[in-house]
Amino acid sequence: MDIQKFVQRRKKRGISQVALCDGICTQSTLSKFESNGQIPSVLILGKLCQRLDLSIDDLAENGKSTQEPVHKTVLDEAELNLMAEKFPLVISQLRGVKEQELPNLQQRMQYYYLRGMLDTLTNNQTATTMFNFTQILDKLDEQHETVYSQLAYLGSGILYARKNELGNAEFFFTKVINYLRAQNDSVKLAKESTTTYLRLIMMLYYVAEYEALRERYPRSNHCLQMVTDFCARRHVTFFMPRTRLLQANNAIRGGGDPDHIADLLNDALVFARFNHNNVVELQAAALKKHFA
């Protein structure tokens, strides 16, 4: 077993022994593994590896996978395209990925989350759509310790909302809302990776969409304002076309000021053109014409 690879990954990530073993094992157990080669139980070692985005197989001598960086790049690009609603690209990218070839747990969870979200957001809701989410919740992250469980909750909530099963949707969205509340720390947010930050924005947007569906417009608008603030901090623009469009729709349904609605629709059009979002551009233009 290539223990040095484990140690190097921990140090490269800047994770102390105390932080890595927190909630998994004692520091003594980890120290004995790193310094003396005393291998802990498979369960403990698997959890330690998971925190470092490794699998136990990755530590096998001469077992380095050349596919890992390739798969990671494809999955990360597919996720970014999913967030930007470039669904044909996501379909094409995921078509070339086989779950059984993914080298670690982290990538398998990312794969199932992307498959489930893609089916849900494109209304391709088959029997396997929920299966993708339950693979994470019931198998790969049984303790629901990773962000992929939260993303699976989000996808499940959207799926049930679009099937008009609002009781089930409320159950899952409540979990997502509670998670978002726990993450709303400006100091912590400033240190988050770009991927984590974008996932939080995505969650906020779909919560806003759900609250609008339930006609809870003040809650929806609060989430949309948070999306706007989050996007401004990191200069993210591709969430803004649909954010402004939903704000305009909320204002219309809530009997808002016509001038304010017109401003929101103008913003939606500008952001849509800038981000080449033809769907939002057409919707915003149609609404603007209706209220002209």
C-alpha positions in Angstrom: 0.0 0.0 0.0 1.3 3.4 -1.0 0.9 5.2 2.3 3.2 8.0 1.1 0.7 8.9 -1.5 -2.0 9.3 1.2 0.3 11.5 3.3 1.3 13.6 0.3 -2.4 14.2 -0.6 -3.2 15.2 2.9 -0.3 17.7 3.1 -1.0 19.1 -0.4 -4.6 19.8 0.7 -3.3 21.5 3.8 -5.4 19.2 6.1 -4.0 18.4 9.5 -4.2 15.0 11.1 -6.6 16.3 13.7 -8.9 17.7 11.0 -8.8 14.6 8.8 -9.6 12.1 11.4 -12.3 14.2 13.1 -15.4 12.1 13.5 -13.7 9.0 12.0 -11.0 7.8 14.3 -8.4 9.0 16.8 -5.4 10.9 15.8 -3.3 8.1 17.2 -4.9 5.7 14.7 -4.1 8.0 11.8 -0.6 8.7 13.0 0.2 5.0 13.3 -1.0 4.5 9.8 1.0 7.3 8.3 4.2 6.7 10.4 4.3 3.0 11.1 2.2 1.5 8.4 -0.4 0.1 10.8 -3.5 -0.1 8.5 -6.8 0.7 10.2 -10.1 -1.1 9.4 -11.4 -0.9 5.8 -14.3 1.2 7.0 -12.0 3.8 8.7 -9.5 3.9 5.8 -12.3 4.3 3.3 -13.7 7.3 5.1 -10.2 8.9 5.5 -9.6 8.3 1.8 -13.0 9.8 0.9 -12.1 13.1 2.6 -9.0 13.3 0.5 -10.9 12.4 -2.7 -9.1 9.1 -2.9 -10.2 5.5 -3.0 -8.5 2.6 -1.2 -7.7 1.2 -4.7 -5.7 4.4 -5.4 -3.3 3.5 -2.6 -2.5 0.1 -4.2 1.1 -0.1 -5.4 1.4 0.6 -9.1 -2.3 1.2 -9.2 -2.4 4.7 -10.4 -5.2 5.4 -12.7 -4.5 7.6 -15.7 -8.3 7.9 -16.2 -8.9 9.8 -13.0 -7.9 13.3 -14.2 -9.7 12.8 -17.5 -12.9 11.7 -15.8 -12.7 14.6 -13.3 -12.3 17.2 -16.0 -15.2 15.8 -18.0 -17.5 15.7 -14.9 -16.5 19.2 -13.8 -17.1 20.6 -17.3 -20.5 18.8 -17.4 -21.5 20.2 -14.1 -20.6 23.7 -15.2 -22.7 23.3 -18.4 -25.6 21.9 -16.3 -25.5 25.0 -14.2 -25.5 27.2 -17.3 -28.4 25.1 -18.7 -26.4 23.9 -21.7 -28.1 20.5 -21.6 -27.1 19.1 -25.0 -23.5 19.5 -24.0 -24.1 17.8 -20.7 -25.8 14.9 -22.5 -22.8 14.5 -24.9 -20.2 14.7 -22.1 -21.9 12.2 -19.8 -22.5 9.8 -22.6 -18.7 9.1 -22.6 -18.5 8.4 -18.9 -19.1 4.9 -17.5 -19.9 4.7 -13.8 -18.0 1.5 -13.3 -14.8 3.1 -14.6 -14.8 6.0 -12.2 -11.9 5.5 -9.8 -13.3 7.0 -6.6 -16.4 7.5 -4.6 -16.4 11.3 -5.0 -16.6 11.0 -8.8 -19.3 8.3 -8.7 -21.5 10.6 -6.5 -20.9 13.5 -8.9 -21.8 11.3 -11.8 -25.1 10.1 -10.3 -26.0 13.7 -9.2 -25.4 15.0 -12.7 -27.4 12.2 -14.3 -30.3 12.7 -12.0 -30.3 16.5 -12.4 -30.0 16.3 -16.1 -33.1 14.0 -16.4 -35.0 16.2 -14.0 -34.3 19.5 -15.6 -34.9 18.3 -19.1 -38.2 16.6 -18.0 -36.8 13.3 -19.1 -38.3 11.7 -15.9 -38.0 8.0 -16.3 -37.9 5.3 -13.6 -34.1 5.7 -13.4 -34.2 9.4 -12.5 -34.9 8.9 -8.8 -32.6 5.9 -8.9 -29.7 8.3 -9.5 -30.4 10.2 -6.4 -31.1 7.2 -4.2 -27.7 5.7 -5.3 -26.2 8.7 -3.4 -28.6 8.8 -0.5 -29.0 5.1 0.2 -25.6 3.7 -1.0 -22.7 6.0 -1.6 -23.3 8.5 1.2 -25.5 6.7 3.6 -24.6 9.0 6.5 -25.5 12.0 4.3 -22.2 13.7 5.1 -21.2 15.1 1.7 -22.6 17.9 -0.4 -23.8 15.3 -2.9 -26.6 14.3 -0.5 -27.7 17.9 -0.4 -27.6 18.0 -4.2 -29.6 14.8 -4.3 -32.2 16.3 -2.0 -32.3 19.3 -4.4 -32.8 17.1 -7.4 -35.5 15.1 -5.7 -37.3 18.2 -4.6 -37.3 19.6 -8.2 -38.4 16.2 -9.5 -41.4 16.0 -7.1 -42.3 19.6 -7.7 -42.5 19.1 -11.5 -44.7 16.0 -10.9 -46.9 18.2 -8.7 -46.3 16.0 -5.7 -45.8 19.1 -3.5 -45.8 17.3 -0.1 -42.7 15.2 -1.2 -41.2 18.3 -2.8 -41.5 20.3 0.5 -39.8 17.5 2.4 -36.7 17.6 0.3 -36.6 21.4 -0.2 -36.8 21.9 3.6 -33.6 19.9 3.9 -31.9 22.0 1.3 -33.1 25.2 2.9 -31.7 24.1 6.3 -28.4 23.3 4.7 -28.2 26.7 3.0 -28.9 28.5 6.3 -26.0 26.7 7.9 -23.7 27.8 5.0 -24.6 31.5 5.1 -21.4 32.7 6.8 -19.6 35.5 4.8 -16.2 34.6 6.1 -16.6 30.9 5.3 -18.1 31.7 1.9 -15.2 33.8 0.9 -12.9 30.8 1.3 -15.1 28.3 -0.6 -13.8 26.8 -3.9 -15.5 28.0 -7.1 -17.3 24.7 -7.5 -18.8 24.8 -4.0 -19.7 28.4 -4.4 -21.5 27.8 -7.7 -23.4 24.8 -6.2 -24.7 27.1 -3.4 -25.9 29.6 -6.0 -27.6 26.8 -7.9 -29.4 25.6 -4.8 -30.6 29.1 -3.9 -32.0 29.6 -7.4 -34.0 26.4 -7.4 -35.3 27.0 -3.9 -36.4 30.4 -5.2 -38.1 28.7 -8.2 -39.9 26.3 -5.8 -41.0 29.1 -3.4 -42.5 30.9 -6.4 -44.3 27.8 -7.5 -45.9 27.7 -4.0 -46.7 31.4 -4.4 -44.5 32.4 -1.5 -43.1 35.3 -3.4 -41.3 37.2 -0.5 -39.3 34.0 0.2 -38.6 33.5 -3.5 -37.4 37.1 -3.9 -35.2 36.8 -0.8 -33.5 33.8 -2.3 -33.1 35.6 -5.7 -31.5 38.6 -4.0 -29.1 36.2 -2.4 -28.3 34.7 -5.8 -27.7 38.2 -7.1 -25.4 39.1 -4.2 -23.5 35.8 -4.5 -23.0 36.3 -8.3 -21.8 39.8 -7.8 -19.1 38.7 -5.3 -17.5 36.3 -7.8 -18.5 38.0 -11.0 -20.7 35.1 -12.1 -23.2 36.1 -14.8 -24.8 32.9 -16.2 -27.3 32.6 -13.4 -28.5 36.1 -13.9 -30.8 35.8 -17.0 -33.2 33.4 -15.3 -32.8 35.2 -11.9 -34.0 38.5 -13.4 -36.8 36.7 -15.3 -38.1 34.9 -12.2 -38.0 38.2 -10.3 -40.1 39.8 -13.1 -42.6 36.9 -13.0 -42.8 37.2 -9.2 -43.5 40.9 -9.5 -46.1 40.3 -12.2 -47.9 37.7 -10.1 -47.7 39.9 -7.0 -49.1 43.0 -8.8 -45.8 44.8 -8.8 -45.0 48.2 -10.2 -45.0 48.2 -14.0 -41.8 50.3 -14.3 -40.0 47.9 -11.9 -41.2 44.9 -14.0 -40.0 46.6 -17.1 -36.6 47.2 -15.6 -36.3 43.5 -14.5 -37.2 42.3 -18.0 -34.7 44.7 -19.6 -32.0 43.3 -17.2 -33.1 39.7 -18.1 -32.7 40.5 -21.8 -29.3 42.1 -21.4 -28.0 39.2 -19.3 -29.5 36.7 -21.7 -27.8 38.2 -24.7 -24.5 38.5 -22.9 -24.7 34.8 -21.9 -26.2 33.5 -25.1 -29.3 32.2 -23.3 -31.7 32.1 -26.1 -34.5 30.5 -24.0 -34.6 33.3 -21.5 -34.2 35.9 -24.2 -37.3 34.7 -26.0 -39.3 34.5 -22.8 -38.3 37.9 -21.6 -38.9 39.5 -25.0 -42.4 38.0 -25.1 -43.2 39.2 -21.6 -41.9 42.7 -22.4 -44.0 42.9 -25.5 -47.1 41.8 -23.5 -46.5 44.6 -20.9 -45.4 47.3 -23.4 
